[in-house]
Amino acid sequence: MSDQQPQAATAEIQAGQPLPGTKIRNTPLPGWYDGPPFRHVVLADMTIHVQYRQVIERAGQWPAHESLGYGESQERGQDVRNFLRGSLRGWLFSEAAVTDDGVIRYRHSEQHSAIRLEPDPEAGILIEHPERHVTAPAYRLTGPDGGAYLWSRRAMLAAVKSCTREAPVGWPQGWAHLKPTGAIHLKRGGTPTGGQEWTAQPEHHAGDLGQPCADCGYYQTDHATSGQESWFRHRRDKTGCSTWAAEPTR
């Protein structure tokens, strides 16, 4: 990450001074709220970057939460999101805001110093709303075996959704990242050992994807993967479908 940040992004916020940017809320405003309007964004709808640099500002009381990672300067986007989700819910006076360049500040109260989180734009963003980010008509995937596979948008969208689905407690969480180039990096979770990483490049002129499978409805090219992974494509009997079929097999 570059250290060359605009002065407005890195200037420390004095105690009592409003946080710059748009206020972050954990939940939407309740229907009964009739107070003065203010700019805000719901955390679940925010763009969260893959990587942040954490800076503890000194202008104010030492924060109740000293840091996200006990002094670590580099923080994962998943950890930033989880920290905000827990902190904004648990403290009456806690507040956070995000500026247009993606810099997030959090503080325990107006009298506390802020935690400043500066994003690394080159690392990409977390995909939390797949329909917004999986937009190409097809994608060229590279699997863990190094092989390349052409998938339709529908297949790619299903794969990303499976990676971003909440995993059972104690099992590795999957993830999907959108890079500035439009490429998608993804890894499935949900098993005790976790999944392997895949990469996908958008294909805007993919050509013929073949015919839909008689069992699961996905295109013929969507079934080309390394190993027997079905990526949650299922036959009518709910079993996984990893082989294209011209006629129903069950």
Residue pairs with C-beta under 8 A, 6 or more apart in sequence:
1 51
1 53
1 118
1 120
1 122
1 123
5 103
5 118
6 101
8 20
8 99
9 99
9 101
9 103
9 118
10 55
10 116
10 118
12 57
12 58
12 59
12 113
12 114
12 116
13 19
13 20
13 57
13 59
13 60
13 105
13 107
13 114
14 59
14 60
15 59
15 60
15 61
15 110
15 111
15 112
15 113
16 110
16 111
19 95
19 96
19 97
19 105
19 107
19 114
20 97
20 99
20 105
21 97
21 98
21 99
21 100
21 103
21 105
22 39
22 40
22 41
22 97
22 98
22 99
23 38
23 39
23 40
23 41
23 95
23 96
23 97
24 40
24 41
24 42
24 43
24 46
24 84
24 88
24 95
24 96
24 97
24 98
24 104
25 40
25 41
25 42
25 43
25 88
26 42
26 43
26 84
26 85
26 88
26 89
27 42
28 42
29 40
41 98
43 81
43 84
43 85
43 88
44 128
45 129
46 98
47 102
47 125
48 77
48 80
48 81
48 125
48 126
48 128
49 77
49 102
49 119
49 120
49 121
49 123
49 124
49 125
49 126
50 76
50 77
50 120
50 123
50 124
50 125
50 126
50 177
51 74
51 75
51 76
51 77
51 119
51 120
51 123
52 74
52 75
52 76
52 77
52 80
52 104
52 117
52 118
52 119
52 120
53 73
53 74
53 75
53 117
53 118
53 120
54 67
54 68
54 69
54 72
54 73
54 74
54 75
54 115
54 116
54 117
55 73
55 115
55 116
55 117
55 118
56 63
56 66
56 67
56 113
56 115
56 116
57 105
57 113
57 114
57 115
57 116
58 113
59 113
59 114
60 107
60 111
60 112
60 113
60 114
61 111
61 112
61 113
62 112
62 113
63 107
63 108
63 112
63 113
63 114
63 115
64 91
64 108
64 112
65 83
65 87
65 106
65 108
65 115
67 115
68 75
68 79
68 80
68 83
68 115
69 75
69 79
75 117
77 125
77 126
78 126
78 173
78 175
80 104
80 117
81 126
83 106
84 96
84 104
84 106
87 94
87 96
87 106
87 108
88 94
88 95
88 96
91 108
91 109
93 108
93 109
93 110
94 106
94 107
94 108
94 109
95 106
95 107
95 109
95 110
96 104
96 105
96 106
96 107
97 104
97 105
98 104
98 105
101 119
102 119
102 121
103 116
103 117
103 118
103 119
104 116
104 117
104 119
105 114
105 115
105 116
105 117
106 114
106 115
106 117
107 113
107 114
107 115
121 180
122 180
123 177
124 177
124 178
124 179
124 180
124 185
125 133
125 177
125 178
126 175
126 176
126 177
127 133
127 134
127 160
127 164
127 176
127 177
127 178
127 184
127 186
128 164
130 157
130 160
130 161
130 164
130 176
131 157
133 160
133 178
133 184
134 153
134 156
134 157
134 160
134 184
135 153
135 202
136 153
136 156
136 182
136 202
136 203
136 204
137 152
137 153
137 203
137 204
137 206
138 150
138 151
138 152
138 153
138 156
138 202
138 203
138 206
138 209
139 150
139 151
139 153
139 156
139 184
139 200
139 201
139 202
139 203
140 148
140 149
140 150
140 200
140 201
140 202
140 203
141 148
141 149
141 150
141 151
141 156
141 198
141 199
141 200
141 225
142 148
142 149
142 198
142 199
142 200
143 149
143 196
143 198
143 225
143 226
144 196
144 197
144 198
144 226
145 226
145 227
147 226
149 221
149 224
149 225
149 226
150 203
150 206
150 209
150 221
150 224
151 159
151 200
151 221
151 222
152 206
152 209
152 218
152 219
152 221
152 222
154 218
154 219
154 222
155 218
155 219
155 222
155 231
155 233
156 184
156 200
158 231
158 232
158 233
159 186
159 198
159 231
159 232
160 176
160 184
160 186
162 174
162 188
162 190
162 231
162 232
163 174
163 175
163 176
163 186
163 187
163 188
163 189
163 195
164 174
164 175
164 176
165 174
165 190
166 173
167 173
167 174
167 189
167 190
168 190
171 189
171 190
171 191
171 192
172 189
172 190
172 191
172 192
172 193
172 194
172 195
173 189
174 186
174 187
174 188
174 189
174 190
174 195
175 186
175 187
175 189
176 184
176 185
176 186
176 187
177 184
177 185
177 186
178 184
179 185
182 201
182 202
183 199
183 200
183 201
183 202
184 199
184 200
185 197
185 198
185 199
185 200
186 197
186 198
186 199
186 200
187 194
187 195
187 196
187 197
187 198
188 194
188 195
188 196
189 195
209 219
209 220
209 221
209 222
210 219
210 220
210 221
210 244
211 219
211 220
211 246
212 218
212 219
212 220
213 219
213 220
213 222
213 223
213 233
213 241
213 244
213 245
214 245
214 246
214 247
214 248
214 249
215 235
215 236
215 241
215 245
215 248
215 249
215 250
216 233
216 234
216 235
216 241
218 233
218 241
220 244
222 233
222 244
223 233
223 241
223 242
223 243
223 244
225 231
225 242
228 240
228 242
229 242
230 240
230 241
230 242
232 240
233 240
233 241
233 242
234 240
234 241
235 241
235 249
235 250
236 248
236 250
237 250
239 250
